[in-house]
Amino acid sequence: MTDDTLCFTPATELAGLLRARQLSPVELVTAVLARAERLQPVLNCFVTLVPERALAEARRAEEDIVAGRPLGSLHGIPFTVKDLVNTEGVRTTFGAVIHRDNVPTEDAVSVARLRAEGAILIGKTTTPEFGSGPMTNSPLFGSTCNPWDLTRTSGGSSGGAAAATAAGIAPLAVATDGGGSTRIPAACNGVVGLKQSNGVIPHSQAQDLFGNQTYVTPMTRTVADTALMLQAMAGASAVDPWSIGLRAHDYVEAARRQGDLRGKRVLYCLSPPGRPVSRDVTEAFSSALQTLASLGATLEPFDGDGFDVEPIWRAINHTVWRARFAPLVDKHPDSFSETFRRQIASAASVSGVEYQEAMFARSALFKRVQGLFDTADLLAMPTLTRSALPLAQDLFADIDIDGQRFGNVRAHWYPWTMLFNMTGHPAVSLPCGFGRDAMPLGLQLVGRFQGDAELLQVASQFEAASDFSARRPPGL
């Protein structure tokens, strides 16, 4: 097996090779690090690489295998962590200049659980300042390129995680999602991005535990790898009240490709009213629906009226950001990008009453989405309205959709992702085709609240029927 083939081998297969002693953890980690070091100048997807630490852990992992010691489910498998998520002894910058030298003293719960199963950290992936945008750029490190086209954005805010995963640098990535930050870059880069139900993976860094709408998530190249990673990360923890009391699931078994979708009812919608969708996305979405139907699913449209949720999301999210970051911006204004400063400033006009009204609206959205599941097992819609934007795209500039210009990037590029951060329903972005520009496109499937296992089952069946996961970025 060549190093390139090895680097694109799914974690589920790598785990079997390692256990059978057909592959050495040292060989695997060496190949992954070499690829990371070769592609970092091209993609700029890492803030920090830790080759010495990773190789030392790989040698210990190999010793464990040779000695016949008990092995975790991810023993010897390399993984990356978005630079918003704490890693013990490895700097976590949050994409911010003022934290360039911050080194946590403990792992986030999600990272600790992956390491407990034997996974090996190779580095921290890029993020805009505090995960604040759908394009991954920052004064600290610059811009992260899309491996399918270096002139395009990798998306955000988990753009480094998605670019590294798509480029074959490591099979598993820890990402985060506060409004689409896992699913947006997953769609841009042709990988699998899951935002699980609220509480399934404990969030040990959330400051508002009860109103939280951000998630620490898995990002991989295959649905089976997402299930493997989710299995390791999930489970109750005292740090997150939403995780306590949830029923355990066998996500790995759920994601096995078995059966069909007969008896499954899928409600679908192309976009909320007034949100244009490119011809490429429209055609890919139609083809994806045909694939679901060919698997036996019953399809029915639903009305997207009332799901234009960006104003509600912004009132809640930007107010949280202002509470967290305004003192830092006031103290170190020159350390932050103008885009970040504008977002923090925009929340100054949101009153306490307006914030609470947005929270009331969030509750109403949950009830409305729940109501859709009275007659459906799944929801389907495009992840994005068009393919990856240009690398130099500004958050406050217009975007181009089939030659027409539209303002408000969030509302016009990813109108469907923010909704499910607020309602807590599980949502996954899957590769579903390529546009005329040869860029990946994504399908978003949404499951019942706490129906993550069922969602993974359907996602794996769609993946098997479409097989877009076999495609690789050219020339890397």
Secondary structure as a PSIPRED ss2 file (coil, helix, strand):
# PSIPRED VFORMAT (PSIPRED V4.0)

   1 M C   1.000  0.000  0.000
   2 T C   1.000  0.000  0.000
   3 D H   0.000  1.000  0.000
   4 D H   0.000  1.000  0.000
   5 T H   0.000  1.000  0.000
   6 L H   0.000  1.000  0.000
   7 C H   0.000  1.000  0.000
   8 F C   1.000  0.000  0.000
   9 T C   1.000  0.000  0.000
  10 P C   1.000  0.000  0.000
  11 A H   0.000  1.000  0.000
  12 T H   0.000  1.000  0.000
  13 E H   0.000  1.000  0.000
  14 L H   0.000  1.000  0.000
  15 A H   0.000  1.000  0.000
  16 G H   0.000  1.000  0.000
  17 L H   0.000  1.000  0.000
  18 L H   0.000  1.000  0.000
  19 R H   0.000  1.000  0.000
  20 A C   1.000  0.000  0.000
  21 R C   1.000  0.000  0.000
  22 Q C   1.000  0.000  0.000
  23 L C   1.000  0.000  0.000
  24 S C   1.000  0.000  0.000
  25 P H   0.000  1.000  0.000
  26 V H   0.000  1.000  0.000
  27 E H   0.000  1.000  0.000
  28 L H   0.000  1.000  0.000
  29 V H   0.000  1.000  0.000
  30 T H   0.000  1.000  0.000
  31 A H   0.000  1.000  0.000
  32 V H   0.000  1.000  0.000
  33 L H   0.000  1.000  0.000
  34 A H   0.000  1.000  0.000
  35 R H   0.000  1.000  0.000
  36 A H   0.000  1.000  0.000
  37 E H   0.000  1.000  0.000
  38 R H   0.000  1.000  0.000
  39 L H   0.000  1.000  0.000
  40 Q H   0.000  1.000  0.000
  41 P H   0.000  1.000  0.000
  42 V H   0.000  1.000  0.000
  43 L H   0.000  1.000  0.000
  44 N C   1.000  0.000  0.000
  45 C C   1.000  0.000  0.000
  46 F E   0.000  0.000  1.000
  47 V E   0.000  0.000  1.000
  48 T E   0.000  0.000  1.000
  49 L E   0.000  0.000  1.000
  50 V C   1.000  0.000  0.000
  51 P H   0.000  1.000  0.000
  52 E H   0.000  1.000  0.000
  53 R H   0.000  1.000  0.000
  54 A H   0.000  1.000  0.000
  55 L H   0.000  1.000  0.000
  56 A H   0.000  1.000  0.000
  57 E H   0.000  1.000  0.000
  58 A H   0.000  1.000  0.000
  59 R H   0.000  1.000  0.000
  60 R H   0.000  1.000  0.000
  61 A H   0.000  1.000  0.000
  62 E H   0.000  1.000  0.000
  63 E H   0.000  1.000  0.000
  64 D H   0.000  1.000  0.000
  65 I H   0.000  1.000  0.000
  66 V H   0.000  1.000  0.000
  67 A H   0.000  1.000  0.000
  68 G C   1.000  0.000  0.000
  69 R C   1.000  0.000  0.000
  70 P C   1.000  0.000  0.000
  71 L C   1.000  0.000  0.000
  72 G C   1.000  0.000  0.000
  73 S C   1.000  0.000  0.000
  74 L C   1.000  0.000  0.000
  75 H C   1.000  0.000  0.000
  76 G C   1.000  0.000  0.000
  77 I C   1.000  0.000  0.000
  78 P E   0.000  0.000  1.000
  79 F E   0.000  0.000  1.000
  80 T E   0.000  0.000  1.000
  81 V E   0.000  0.000  1.000
  82 K E   0.000  0.000  1.000
  83 D C   1.000  0.000  0.000
  84 L C   1.000  0.000  0.000
  85 V C   1.000  0.000  0.000
  86 N C   1.000  0.000  0.000
  87 T E   0.000  0.000  1.000
  88 E C   1.000  0.000  0.000
  89 G C   1.000  0.000  0.000
  90 V E   0.000  0.000  1.000
  91 R C   1.000  0.000  0.000
  92 T C   1.000  0.000  0.000
  93 T C   1.000  0.000  0.000
  94 F C   1.000  0.000  0.000
  95 G C   1.000  0.000  0.000
  96 A C   1.000  0.000  0.000
  97 V H   0.000  1.000  0.000
  98 I H   0.000  1.000  0.000
  99 H H   0.000  1.000  0.000
 100 R C   1.000  0.000  0.000
 101 D C   1.000  0.000  0.000
 102 N C   1.000  0.000  0.000
 103 V C   1.000  0.000  0.000
 104 P C   1.000  0.000  0.000
 105 T C   1.000  0.000  0.000
 106 E C   1.000  0.000  0.000
 107 D C   1.000  0.000  0.000
 108 A C   1.000  0.000  0.000
 109 V H   0.000  1.000  0.000
 110 S H   0.000  1.000  0.000
 111 V H   0.000  1.000  0.000
 112 A H   0.000  1.000  0.000
 113 R H   0.000  1.000  0.000
 114 L H   0.000  1.000  0.000
 115 R H   0.000  1.000  0.000
 116 A H   0.000  1.000  0.000
 117 E C   1.000  0.000  0.000
 118 G C   1.000  0.000  0.000
 119 A C   1.000  0.000  0.000
 120 I E   0.000  0.000  1.000
 121 L E   0.000  0.000  1.000
 122 I E   0.000  0.000  1.000
 123 G E   0.000  0.000  1.000
 124 K E   0.000  0.000  1.000
 125 T E   0.000  0.000  1.000
 126 T C   1.000  0.000  0.000
 127 T C   1.000  0.000  0.000
 128 P C   1.000  0.000  0.000
 129 E H   0.000  1.000  0.000
 130 F H   0.000  1.000  0.000
 131 G H   0.000  1.000  0.000
 132 S C   1.000  0.000  0.000
 133 G C   1.000  0.000  0.000
 134 P C   1.000  0.000  0.000
 135 M C   1.000  0.000  0.000
 136 T C   1.000  0.000  0.000
 137 N E   0.000  0.000  1.000
 138 S E   0.000  0.000  1.000
 139 P C   1.000  0.000  0.000
 140 L C   1.000  0.000  0.000
 141 F C   1.000  0.000  0.000
 142 G E   0.000  0.000  1.000
 143 S E   0.000  0.000  1.000
 144 T C   1.000  0.000  0.000
 145 C E   0.000  0.000  1.000
 146 N E   0.000  0.000  1.000
 147 P C   1.000  0.000  0.000
 148 W C   1.000  0.000  0.000
 149 D E   0.000  0.000  1.000
 150 L E   0.000  0.000  1.000
 151 T E   0.000  0.000  1.000
 152 R E   0.000  0.000  1.000
 153 T E   0.000  0.000  1.000
 154 S C   1.000  0.000  0.000
 155 G C   1.000  0.000  0.000
 156 G C   1.000  0.000  0.000
 157 S C   1.000  0.000  0.000
 158 S C   1.000  0.000  0.000
 159 G H   0.000  1.000  0.000
 160 G H   0.000  1.000  0.000
 161 A H   0.000  1.000  0.000
 162 A H   0.000  1.000  0.000
 163 A H   0.000  1.000  0.000
 164 A H   0.000  1.000  0.000
 165 T H   0.000  1.000  0.000
 166 A H   0.000  1.000  0.000
 167 A C   1.000  0.000  0.000
 168 G C   1.000  0.000  0.000
 169 I C   1.000  0.000  0.000
 170 A C   1.000  0.000  0.000
 171 P C   1.000  0.000  0.000
 172 L E   0.000  0.000  1.000
 173 A E   0.000  0.000  1.000
 174 V E   0.000  0.000  1.000
 175 A E   0.000  0.000  1.000
 176 T E   0.000  0.000  1.000
 177 D E   0.000  0.000  1.000
 178 G C   1.000  0.000  0.000
 179 G C   1.000  0.000  0.000
 180 G C   1.000  0.000  0.000
 181 S C   1.000  0.000  0.000
 182 T C   1.000  0.000  0.000
 183 R H   0.000  1.000  0.000
 184 I H   0.000  1.000  0.000
 185 P H   0.000  1.000  0.000
 186 A H   0.000  1.000  0.000
 187 A H   0.000  1.000  0.000
 188 C H   0.000  1.000  0.000
 189 N H   0.000  1.000  0.000
 190 G C   1.000  0.000  0.000
 191 V C   1.000  0.000  0.000
 192 V E   0.000  0.000  1.000
 193 G E   0.000  0.000  1.000
 194 L E   0.000  0.000  1.000
 195 K E   0.000  0.000  1.000
 196 Q C   1.000  0.000  0.000
 197 S C   1.000  0.000  0.000
 198 N C   1.000  0.000  0.000
 199 G C   1.000  0.000  0.000
 200 V C   1.000  0.000  0.000
 201 I C   1.000  0.000  0.000
 202 P C   1.000  0.000  0.000
 203 H C   1.000  0.000  0.000
 204 S C   1.000  0.000  0.000
 205 Q C   1.000  0.000  0.000
 206 A C   1.000  0.000  0.000
 207 Q C   1.000  0.000  0.000
 208 D C   1.000  0.000  0.000
 209 L C   1.000  0.000  0.000
 210 F C   1.000  0.000  0.000
 211 G C   1.000  0.000  0.000
 212 N C   1.000  0.000  0.000
 213 Q C   1.000  0.000  0.000
 214 T C   1.000  0.000  0.000
 215 Y E   0.000  0.000  1.000
 216 V E   0.000  0.000  1.000
 217 T E   0.000  0.000  1.000
 218 P E   0.000  0.000  1.000
 219 M E   0.000  0.000  1.000
 220 T E   0.000  0.000  1.000
 221 R C   1.000  0.000  0.000
 222 T C   1.000  0.000  0.000
 223 V H   0.000  1.000  0.000
 224 A H   0.000  1.000  0.000
 225 D H   0.000  1.000  0.000
 226 T H   0.000  1.000  0.000
 227 A H   0.000  1.000  0.000
 228 L H   0.000  1.000  0.000
 229 M H   0.000  1.000  0.000
 230 L H   0.000  1.000  0.000
 231 Q H   0.000  1.000  0.000
 232 A H   0.000  1.000  0.000
 233 M H   0.000  1.000  0.000
 234 A C   1.000  0.000  0.000
 235 G C   1.000  0.000  0.000
 236 A C   1.000  0.000  0.000
 237 S C   1.000  0.000  0.000
 238 A C   1.000  0.000  0.000
 239 V C   1.000  0.000  0.000
 240 D C   1.000  0.000  0.000
 241 P H   0.000  1.000  0.000
 242 W H   0.000  1.000  0.000
 243 S H   0.000  1.000  0.000
 244 I C   1.000  0.000  0.000
 245 G C   1.000  0.000  0.000
 246 L C   1.000  0.000  0.000
 247 R C   1.000  0.000  0.000
 248 A C   1.000  0.000  0.000
 249 H C   1.000  0.000  0.000
 250 D C   1.000  0.000  0.000
 251 Y H   0.000  1.000  0.000
 252 V H   0.000  1.000  0.000
 253 E H   0.000  1.000  0.000
 254 A H   0.000  1.000  0.000
 255 A C   1.000  0.000  0.000
 256 R C   1.000  0.000  0.000
 257 R C   1.000  0.000  0.000
 258 Q C   1.000  0.000  0.000
 259 G C   1.000  0.000  0.000
 260 D C   1.000  0.000  0.000
 261 L C   1.000  0.000  0.000
 262 R C   1.000  0.000  0.000
 263 G C   1.000  0.000  0.000
 264 K C   1.000  0.000  0.000
 265 R E   0.000  0.000  1.000
 266 V E   0.000  0.000  1.000
 267 L E   0.000  0.000  1.000
 268 Y E   0.000  0.000  1.000
 269 C C   1.000  0.000  0.000
 270 L C   1.000  0.000  0.000
 271 S C   1.000  0.000  0.000
 272 P C   1.000  0.000  0.000
 273 P C   1.000  0.000  0.000
 274 G C   1.000  0.000  0.000
 275 R C   1.000  0.000  0.000
 276 P C   1.000  0.000  0.000
 277 V C   1.000  0.000  0.000
 278 S C   1.000  0.000  0.000
 279 R H   0.000  1.000  0.000
 280 D H   0.000  1.000  0.000
 281 V H   0.000  1.000  0.000
 282 T H   0.000  1.000  0.000
 283 E H   0.000  1.000  0.000
 284 A H   0.000  1.000  0.000
 285 F H   0.000  1.000  0.000
 286 S H   0.000  1.000  0.000
 287 S H   0.000  1.000  0.000
 288 A H   0.000  1.000  0.000
 289 L H   0.000  1.000  0.000
 290 Q H   0.000  1.000  0.000
 291 T H   0.000  1.000  0.000
 292 L H   0.000  1.000  0.000
 293 A H   0.000  1.000  0.000
 294 S H   0.000  1.000  0.000
 295 L C   1.000  0.000  0.000
 296 G C   1.000  0.000  0.000
 297 A C   1.000  0.000  0.000
 298 T E   0.000  0.000  1.000
 299 L E   0.000  0.000  1.000
 300 E E   0.000  0.000  1.000
 301 P E   0.000  0.000  1.000
 302 F C   1.000  0.000  0.000
 303 D C   1.000  0.000  0.000
 304 G C   1.000  0.000  0.000
 305 D C   1.000  0.000  0.000
 306 G C   1.000  0.000  0.000
 307 F C   1.000  0.000  0.000
 308 D C   1.000  0.000  0.000
 309 V C   1.000  0.000  0.000
 310 E H   0.000  1.000  0.000
 311 P H   0.000  1.000  0.000
 312 I H   0.000  1.000  0.000
 313 W H   0.000  1.000  0.000
 314 R H   0.000  1.000  0.000
 315 A H   0.000  1.000  0.000
 316 I H   0.000  1.000  0.000
 317 N H   0.000  1.000  0.000
 318 H H   0.000  1.000  0.000
 319 T H   0.000  1.000  0.000
 320 V H   0.000  1.000  0.000
 321 W H   0.000  1.000  0.000
 322 R H   0.000  1.000  0.000
 323 A H   0.000  1.000  0.000
 324 R H   0.000  1.000  0.000
 325 F H   0.000  1.000  0.000
 326 A H   0.000  1.000  0.000
 327 P H   0.000  1.000  0.000
 328 L H   0.000  1.000  0.000
 329 V H   0.000  1.000  0.000
 330 D H   0.000  1.000  0.000
 331 K H   0.000  1.000  0.000
 332 H C   1.000  0.000  0.000
 333 P H   0.000  1.000  0.000
 334 D H   0.000  1.000  0.000
 335 S H   0.000  1.000  0.000
 336 F C   1.000  0.000  0.000
 337 S C   1.000  0.000  0.000
 338 E H   0.000  1.000  0.000
 339 T H   0.000  1.000  0.000
 340 F H   0.000  1.000  0.000
 341 R H   0.000  1.000  0.000
 342 R H   0.000  1.000  0.000
 343 Q H   0.000  1.000  0.000
 344 I H   0.000  1.000  0.000
 345 A H   0.000  1.000  0.000
 346 S H   0.000  1.000  0.000
 347 A H   0.000  1.000  0.000
 348 A H   0.000  1.000  0.000
 349 S H   0.000  1.000  0.000
 350 V C   1.000  0.000  0.000
 351 S C   1.000  0.000  0.000
 352 G H   0.000  1.000  0.000
 353 V H   0.000  1.000  0.000
 354 E H   0.000  1.000  0.000
 355 Y H   0.000  1.000  0.000
 356 Q H   0.000  1.000  0.000
 357 E H   0.000  1.000  0.000
 358 A H   0.000  1.000  0.000
 359 M H   0.000  1.000  0.000
 360 F H   0.000  1.000  0.000
 361 A H   0.000  1.000  0.000
 362 R H   0.000  1.000  0.000
 363 S H   0.000  1.000  0.000
 364 A H   0.000  1.000  0.000
 365 L H   0.000  1.000  0.000
 366 F H   0.000  1.000  0.000
 367 K H   0.000  1.000  0.000
 368 R H   0.000  1.000  0.000
 369 V H   0.000  1.000  0.000
 370 Q H   0.000  1.000  0.000
 371 G H   0.000  1.000  0.000
 372 L H   0.000  1.000  0.000
 373 F C   1.000  0.000  0.000
 374 D C   1.000  0.000  0.000
 375 T C   1.000  0.000  0.000
 376 A C   1.000  0.000  0.000
 377 D C   1.000  0.000  0.000
 378 L E   0.000  0.000  1.000
 379 L E   0.000  0.000  1.000
 380 A E   0.000  0.000  1.000
 381 M E   0.000  0.000  1.000
 382 P E   0.000  0.000  1.000
 383 T C   1.000  0.000  0.000
 384 L C   1.000  0.000  0.000
 385 T C   1.000  0.000  0.000
 386 R C   1.000  0.000  0.000
 387 S C   1.000  0.000  0.000
 388 A C   1.000  0.000  0.000
 389 L C   1.000  0.000  0.000
 390 P E   0.000  0.000  1.000
 391 L C   1.000  0.000  0.000
 392 A C   1.000  0.000  0.000
 393 Q C   1.000  0.000  0.000
 394 D C   1.000  0.000  0.000
 395 L C   1.000  0.000  0.000
 396 F C   1.000  0.000  0.000
 397 A C   1.000  0.000  0.000
 398 D C   1.000  0.000  0.000
 399 I E   0.000  0.000  1.000
 400 D E   0.000  0.000  1.000
 401 I E   0.000  0.000  1.000
 402 D C   1.000  0.000  0.000
 403 G C   1.000  0.000  0.000
 404 Q E   0.000  0.000  1.000
 405 R E   0.000  0.000  1.000
 406 F E   0.000  0.000  1.000
 407 G C   1.000  0.000  0.000
 408 N C   1.000  0.000  0.000
 409 V H   0.000  1.000  0.000
 410 R H   0.000  1.000  0.000
 411 A H   0.000  1.000  0.000
 412 H H   0.000  1.000  0.000
 413 W H   0.000  1.000  0.000
 414 Y C   1.000  0.000  0.000
 415 P C   1.000  0.000  0.000
 416 W C   1.000  0.000  0.000
 417 T H   0.000  1.000  0.000
 418 M H   0.000  1.000  0.000
 419 L H   0.000  1.000  0.000
 420 F H   0.000  1.000  0.000
 421 N H   0.000  1.000  0.000
 422 M H   0.000  1.000  0.000
 423 T H   0.000  1.000  0.000
 424 G C   1.000  0.000  0.000
 425 H C   1.000  0.000  0.000
 426 P C   1.000  0.000  0.000
 427 A E   0.000  0.000  1.000
 428 V E   0.000  0.000  1.000
 429 S E   0.000  0.000  1.000
 430 L E   0.000  0.000  1.000
 431 P E   0.000  0.000  1.000
 432 C E   0.000  0.000  1.000
 433 G E   0.000  0.000  1.000
 434 F E   0.000  0.000  1.000
 435 G C   1.000  0.000  0.000
 436 R C   1.000  0.000  0.000
 437 D C   1.000  0.000  0.000
 438 A C   1.000  0.000  0.000
 439 M C   1.000  0.000  0.000
 440 P E   0.000  0.000  1.000
 441 L E   0.000  0.000  1.000
 442 G E   0.000  0.000  1.000
 443 L E   0.000  0.000  1.000
 444 Q E   0.000  0.000  1.000
 445 L E   0.000  0.000  1.000
 446 V E   0.000  0.000  1.000
 447 G E   0.000  0.000  1.000
 448 R C   1.000  0.000  0.000
 449 F C   1.000  0.000  0.000
 450 Q C   1.000  0.000  0.000
 451 G C   1.000  0.000  0.000
 452 D H   0.000  1.000  0.000
 453 A H   0.000  1.000  0.000
 454 E H   0.000  1.000  0.000
 455 L H   0.000  1.000  0.000
 456 L H   0.000  1.000  0.000
 457 Q H   0.000  1.000  0.000
 458 V H   0.000  1.000  0.000
 459 A H   0.000  1.000  0.000
 460 S H   0.000  1.000  0.000
 461 Q H   0.000  1.000  0.000
 462 F H   0.000  1.000  0.000
 463 E H   0.000  1.000  0.000
 464 A H   0.000  1.000  0.000
 465 A H   0.000  1.000  0.000
 466 S H   0.000  1.000  0.000
 467 D C   1.000  0.000  0.000
 468 F H   0.000  1.000  0.000
 469 S H   0.000  1.000  0.000
 470 A H   0.000  1.000  0.000
 471 R C   1.000  0.000  0.000
 472 R C   1.000  0.000  0.000
 473 P C   1.000  0.000  0.000
 474 P C   1.000  0.000  0.000
 475 G C   1.000  0.000  0.000
 476 L C   1.000  0.000  0.000
